[in-house]
Amino acid sequence: MNLNQVTVPSIDLPRSVSFYKKLGLTLIVDALPNYARFECPQGDATFSIHRVDQLPSGNGVILYFECENLEAKVHTLKTEGILFQNDPVHQEWLWQEAKLLDPDGNQLILFHAGKNRLHPPWRIQD
């Protein structure tokens, strides 16, 4: 099994499309005002947004996008006007993470984990 895509809700797709293009995703399906799909710069996964009349309440989904050079990526995005909740922080689970919100309040984490993403020291052994 392989993850194909994740879809998040948006009340303003044109604003969200602009935001995700700034993050570096490539728009591959433009069905505005109701739907848009992006290709990630690396790997085979896609990401999409769909129009809703009302955003869900609660914490919702947290999206993680891995970046090879996280600090440089965060710096570049800040110069383009993207606001972060925090700069890259080294976490106890051996990942470096920077948190932000998309225009609809969906939680995003840009991170770098290296080998620890799939092979942390506490990984269950076969």
N, C-alpha and C positions, 0 to 999 in steps of 0.2 A: 504494500500500500504506500502511496506517496501523497503528500498534501498538495492539492491543486491550487486552491486559493482560499483567502479569507475575505469576507465582505463585511463592511461596516456601514452604519446608517449615516445619512447626512440630510440636513434641511436646506443646504445651499451647495449644490454640486459644483457649479462653476468656481466658487471660492475654494472648495475642497480639492478640485482638480488642480488648481494653481498651486496650492500648498504641497500636494504630493509630488508634483513635477519639480518643485523647488527641492524636495528631499532627494530627488534623483531617480524617481521611478519614471518609466516610459509609458505614456498613454498608448494603449493598443486598441481599445474599444471606446468610441465616443458616441454614446446614445443619450446625450443630454436632452432634456433636463432630468432624466430618470436613472441613468446608470452610466458608469465609467469603469473600465478595467485597465490595470497597469501591469507591466512586466517589471520584475525586479532586475536590477543591473547585473546580478549574479545568480546563478542557479536557475531552476525551472519554475519556481513558484510565481503565482500572479496574485494581485491584490485588487479588490474592487470596492466601489462605494455605490450605494443605491439611495434614491430619494425616499424620505419618509416625511410625513406631516408633523410628527412629534418624535423627539428623541427619547429613547428608553431611559428610565431612571435607574439609579444605583451605580455600582462600579463599572458594569459592563465588561467588555473584553479588553485585555491589555495586549497590544501588538508589539512584538520584538523584531527589530530590523538589525541584523548584524553588519557592522562596518569594520573593515580591516584596520583603518587608521582613525579610530573614534575621535580623538582630540582634534585632529585636523578637520574632520567632517563637521563636528560641532562648531568649530571656529568659523568655517565657511558658511554654514547655515545661519549663524548669528549675524554675519555681515550682510546676509540677504534678508534680515528682518525676522527670522524665526526665533521665537522666544522659548527658552528652556526653563523648566522648573528647577533644574540643577545641572551643574557642569558634570563631566564624567567623574564617577566615584567608584573606587575599588570596593567591591562587595565581598562579604565573607564566603560566598559560594564561588569565588575566583573569577567573577566577571567584572568588567568595568562598564558602568551604565550611566546614561544621561537621559533624564525624563522630560517629556514635553506633552502637550495636548494638541490635537488637530483642531481646526476651526469649529468642529462640533463637540469638542470636549472628549473625544475618544482618546484614551491613554496610549501613548507610544513610548517605547524605550529603545533608544539606539544603544547598541552594546557591542563589546568585543569580548569574546571568551576563548578564542583560540582552540586548543585541543580540549579545554575543559567544557566546551559546549556538549560534546558527545562522550567525552572520556574524563569526567572528574575523578579525583582520587577515590571517591566513595561510590563509584559506579558498581552496580550489582554484577558480579562475575557469572558467566555462563557455567 
